[in-house]
Amino acid sequence: MAATVAPIAFVLYPLVHIFTLEITGLSAYYVYRQKMSAYSFGRGPLIGVHLLFMGLVVFELLRTSLLSTNFIDVYTIGGTIFVLADVVLLTLIAVTVYLVPKGVGYRGIVAELLSKKRQVLPFAAYVVLIAFAAVYLALAHPFSNPTDPSQYTATIIPGLVLPSPLFTPQYLEVLLSVLLIFMVYPSTLLVLAARKVKDKAIRRVLVILPVCWSGIGLDLLAFNGYVLSSLQIDATPFGYLIASVAFGVTALVFRRASLLTGFFEPTRVRQPGAAIYPFSTRLGSERGSVRELKALLEVDSSLAYEQVVVDFAVELSSNNLPVYAFTSKGSPVYNALNRVPGVRFYILSGKVSYPRPDDQPFQILVPNNDHAVLLDLLDKTIASNSATGAAIIFDSVSDMVLLTGVESAYKFLKQANESMGGNKVASIFLMTAGAHEERVVNVLRGLFPNILVYDASGLRMTRTA
């Protein structure tokens, strides 16, 4: 029977391992290519986790392909140490997410850990336990190898057996302790980190991480523990396949948390050189008068009005005000502002129903027809920059009127102005001249304390508070 099923095994098990390697490799490449706005210290450890896991799967692939007892020593020691190293890196990520270190990179992580001994002691103790497990494994070899095929372990294919190591009960207890702590300690830190975050979307993302990691722990416990040791069935390729999917989800979730958190973090983006005042100069107003300007800007769409918006962004950014723009990807305003360093974008889109990160850093896709979501984002933006103030660019009022109607747009603009009133916020809301009836224009103008017009004669103020 074994002779007839062996060819199936040489196809099935190695193919599962190859598929697992492909999933993990794509996930690692995704982490490598993506830029992270916050929690950027986790990028290196996450890549390391993926590479170590791929090394483990390579060991598994060689074991199931070679079917050699001579390879078991290398497989057991190397594969187990890779798993233990992954546990250290994942726990390190959880600790640093909880502490939210200001430094970026390993020096920042170490400095933050050393400055908070209450957090570093349990982590250090856990690392010592893991190091002991690795060193003891390499020196003492607390496992036995099958010496002939009669001692091989059965697989899910009837009649097919594979060489598998058998750990001593004492060492299994050590590994079980490491695994159980991994399922509790990092998960607790991530849940606590989520509780410190005000934004619900970010909290939800941080809660998903411990679910994924606990799932990986349960997966290893099931396939490498219960199924292999208790049932004497070697189905580890499928356990690692499930773990690779969980790692992929972790990569996606971690990036989402990074982008969302980084987007709302208070920031001071200063343009190179001294502060400049291109918008004030164009308007003919005093320097500094634009810092808390709240205006409706009526523009002639046949002109390069986006340069006026750029001047507004550059002036306020050079004066240490973070700039946030609500606009559509590909619009003239987006294309122009995308060249201004430090501008953060809310990309208005009809393809999303909730805020989610775009492929580019500091860009979030938001629903263009959900005013409640837009107002919530506006409130968060103002609150997160309450100390410094912020600049808001909204492009455009005309699109909103055409998409949601005059009454709905009126309510949104009224509430938006109320949110910005009394705060250190500078804002311009763009409206296309000639796009609406005069009655509608007058209604919308009544919501703003200042009215700006940009036409062939230039930029001018037609009404001021």
N, C-alpha and C positions, 0 to 999 in steps of 0.2 A: 504493500500500500504506500509506504514511504517513498518507494522509487517512482510511483506514479504521481505523487503529489509534490515531490521535490521541485520539479520544474515550475509548478504553480507558485511555490514559495519564492523561488528565485526571481519571479516576476512581481508577485504581489508585495512582499515586504520591502524589497529595494525600491519599488515604485512609490510606495507610501513614504519612504524616507526622502526620496528625491522630490516628491511633491511638497513635503514638509520643508525641505531646504529652499525650494523656490518661494514658498510663502514667507518664510523668515527672511530670506534675502531681499525680497521686494519690500518688506516692512522696514528692514535696516536701511535700504536705499532711500525710502521715503523719509525716514528720520534724518538721514544725512543731508538730503537735499532741502528740507524745509527749514525756514528761518523761524526762530521762536522769539516772541516779544518779551515774555517773562518766563521764569523757571528755566532760563537758557542753560543753566548749569546741568540740567538733567539730560541734555542732548548727548554728551559724551558717554555717560554711564548707560543710557538707553542703547546706544550703538554697541557698546561693550556687551550688554546683555544679549543682544541679538547674535553677535559674533560667537560668544561662548556657547549659546544654545545651538548654533549651527555646527560648532565643533563637536558637541555632544551627539548630534544627529549623524555626523560623519562617522563617529565611533560606532554608533548603532548600525549604520549602513555596512560598515566593514565587518561587524560581528555577524550579521545575518547573511552576508554574501560569502565570507570566507569559511564560515562554519568550522573554525579552528579553535581548539582549546589553548593553543600557544598564544593566542591574541587576547585571551580573557584578562590576564593581569593588566596589560596596557589599557584595555577597554574599561575595566572596573575602576582603576585608579584615576585615569584621565577623565572619564565621563563623570564620575562622582565629584571630582574637584571642580570641573566646569559647572556643575549644578550648584555647588557650594559658593563658587565665585559669583554666579548669577544672583544668588540669595543676598550676598553682601551688597552688590550694586543696586538691586531693587530696594533694599532697606535703606541704603544711602540716599536714594532718590526720595523716599518717603520722609526721611529725617530732614532733608534740605527743603522739601516742599513745605513741611510744617514750620520750619524756621524762617523761610523766605529770605535767604541771605542776600544782602545788598551786593556783595562781590560776585562777579561772574567768573566761572572757571574754578579749578580745583583749589587755588589759593584762597579764594573767597569762601569756599565751602569749609576748608580747614579752619580759617580764621573765625568763622561763625560758630563752628562746633566747639572750638576751644573757649570761646567767650561765654558759652552756655553749658556749664558742666552738668546741670541736671539732665539735659538731653544727651550729652555725650557719654555719660556713664553707662546707661543701659545699652546704648549702641555699641560702645567699646566692649562691654561684657558679652554681647551677642557675637561680635566679631571674634573675640577670644575663643568662644565655644566652637565657632565654625572653623577657626584656624586649627584648634585641637583636633577636630574631626578629620581635617585634611591631612595634617601631619601624621596622626595616628594611623590613618589609612595607608599612607605611603610607606611608613616604617614597619608597622606590625602586620600588614596584610590580613586584616580580620575577616577573611572570606576564603571559601574553598572553591576550587575549579573542578568541573566534571572531567574525569579522565577517559571516559569512553562514551559512545553514543547512548548506552543504556542509562546514563545519568543525565542526559539532556532533558530540557523542559519542554512540555507539550505546547503547541500553538493553537490558534483558532482553526487551523487546517488539520483535520483528522489524519493522524499518521505522521505528521511532520513535527520534528523536534529540533530545538536549537540549544547551543551551549549557553548556559546562564550561570553567573556566579551566585553563591549562597553566602550571605553575611552571617556572622555570629549573632546570637540574640542580643548580646551586650552592645555591639556596634549598631544594630538596628534600632535600639533604644536611643542611642545618640542621634542618629539621623532623624528619628521620629521627633525628638525634642527640637531639633533645628527646624523641622518642617512645621510643627505646631506653633512655635514662636513666630515663624514667618507669617503664618496665617493670622496671627493676632496682633503682633507688634506694629509692623508697617501699616496694617489696615487701620489700627486705632489712631496712628499719627495722621493719616490722610483724612479720616473722619473729623478729627480735631481741627485740621487745617481747613476743611470745608466749613466748619462752624465759625471760623474767623472771617470768612468771606461774606460780604453783604449781598452780592449779586446771586440770584437764584440759579441762573444758568451755569455760573462757575461752580457753585456748590454742587449742583447735580453732576457736573463733569468729575469733580474731585471724589464724589461718592462712588462713581462707576469704577474708578481705579482700584480701590480695595476689593470690589466685587470680582474684578478680573484676576487680581493677584491671588485672592483666596481660591478662586476657581482653578488657577494653575496648581496651587497647593493641593487641593482636593483631587485634581486630575492625577498628580504624581502619587498621591497617597493611594488612590484607587488602582491605577495600572501597575505602578512599581512596588506597591505594598500588598494590598489585598489580593488582586488578581494573580500577581506573580508569586508571592510568598505563600499565601493561604490556599488559593485554588490551583497553584502550580501550572498556570497557563501564561505563556509569554505573549502578551498583546501590546507590549510597550510601543511599537511603531504608531499605533493609533492614539495612544496617550500623548505622545509627542506631537502628533498632528493636531490634536485638540489644543495643546499648549501653544503651538505656533500661531493658531488663530487668535488665541487670547493675547499673545504678545502683539499681534497686529492691531487688535482693538486698543490695547494699551498705548501704542504709538499714536493712533488717531486721537484718542481721548486726551493724552498728555499735551499734544500740540494744541488742541482746542482750548484746554485750560490755560495754556501759555498765552495764546493770542488774546483770549477774552480778558485775562487778568492784566496783561500788559497794556491793552487798549485803554482801560479805565484808570491805570496808575497815573498819579499826578506827574507831570513832566515839565521841564523847562528846556525848550529847544531854542538855542540862540544861533542866529545866522552868523557866519564868519564876519568878524570886524565889528565896528560900532553900530549902534542902532540907526536905522534909516527910516525915512518918512515919505515913501513914494506916493502913498494914498493921500496923505494930508497935503502934500505939494500939489497933486493933481486937483484936489478939491479946493485948494486955496485957504485952508484952515490952519489954525495954530497947531504946533507939534504937541502931541499928547491928547488932543481933543477927541481923537478917534477911539481912544482906549476903552471907553464905555459907550460908544455910539451904538444905538439900536435903530436900524433903518430899513425901510423898504427901498430896494434899488430897482428902478424901472429902466430896462435896457433896450436898446435897438438891436435886435438880433442880427441885422445885416452888418453890424460893426464888430470889431474884435473886442467885445465887452469883457471877455475872460481875462484880459490883461488888467482891467480895473480890479477884478477879484484877486488876481495874483498880487497886485500892489497892496491890497488890503491885508492879505495873508502875510506877505513879506514884512510889512511894517510892524504888525502885531507880533509876529514870530521873532523879529529882531529885537523887540522890546520885552522878550521873555513871556509872552502869552502863548500857550499851546493853541493850535488851530485845528478845529474839527469841521469837516465839510460833509453835508448831506447832498449827495449828487448821484447821478447814474454813471455807470462805467461806460467810457467811450464818449461822454458828452464833452463839449469844448471846455467847460469848467474843470472837469476831471482831468482831461489831458493836460491842461495848463498847470493845475495845482499839483499834479503828480510829479512835476519837476521841482517843486518847492520842498526842501528838506523839512522833515518833521510834521508835515500835515497828516492828520489821521482822517480816514474816510469811513463814513456810513454809506455803503453802496445801496441805493434804492433799487429794489428788484421785485418783479412780480413772480419770481420763481421760488421764493422762500416765504414761510409763514412765521418764522421766528429768527432772531439774530443768530448768525453763525459765521465763523471766520472764513474769509476768502483765501485764495491761494497766496496772496501777497500779504506781508506783515503790515500791521496797523491798518487793515481794511476789514470791515465787517459787513456782510450782506444783511440787509434789513428789509422787511416787507414794505413796499411803497404805498400800500393802501390800508395799513393798520395804524391808525393815528395813536391808539393807546400805546403801542410798542414804541413809536417814534417819540412820544412825549416822555415815556419812561426812560428811554435812552438819553434824551435831552436833560432830564433831571439828574441822571447818574453822571453825566458829563460835567454838569455845573457843580454837583456835590463833590466829585472827586478832585476838582480844581478850585475849591472854595478859597484856598489860601492865596493862590496866584491870580485867579480869574481865568477866563478862556475866551477865545474868539470862535463864533459860530457862523458858518456860511451855509445857507439853505438854497439849493438849486433844484427845482424852482417852484415858486408859488403857482405859476401858470399851469405847469404839468399837474400839480395836485388838484387844481380847480377842474381841469378837464377830466381827470381820472376819478375823483370822488364827488365832484359837485361843489357848488358855491357854498352851500350851507355847512357841509362837512368840513371843507377847507377853512371856512370862517371860524368854526369852533376850535379847530386845531391851532390856527394862528393866534387866536385870542388866548388860549391856554399857554401856548408857547411864550408869548410876550409876558404873561403873568409870571411864568417860571423864571424868566430872565430879568424881570423887573426887580430893582433893589439889589441885584448881585453884580459882581465885577465881571460883567459879560459884555463883549462887543459883538454885534451881530449885523449881518446884512442878509435880507431875504430877497432873492432875485425874482422879478416879474417881467415878462415880455411885454413891451409897449405895443398897444394895438391888438392884443390877443383877446381882449374881453370887452364887453359892453361898458359904456361909461358908468352906468349904475353900479356894476360889479366892481369896477376899479375904485370908485369912490368909497364903497363899503370896505374894501380891503385896505385902502389908504387910512381909513379911520382907526385901524388897529395899531398903527405905528406912530411913535412920537416924532420920527424924522422921515422925510421923503427925499430920496436922491434920484436924480435922473441922469442917464448917460445916453447922449445922442450925438449927432454930427458936430454939435457945438462943444462937446466935452462933458465933463462931470460937474454937476452943480447940485446944490442943496435948494430944494423948492419949499421945504417946510422944516422947521426945527422946533423942538420942544422949548 
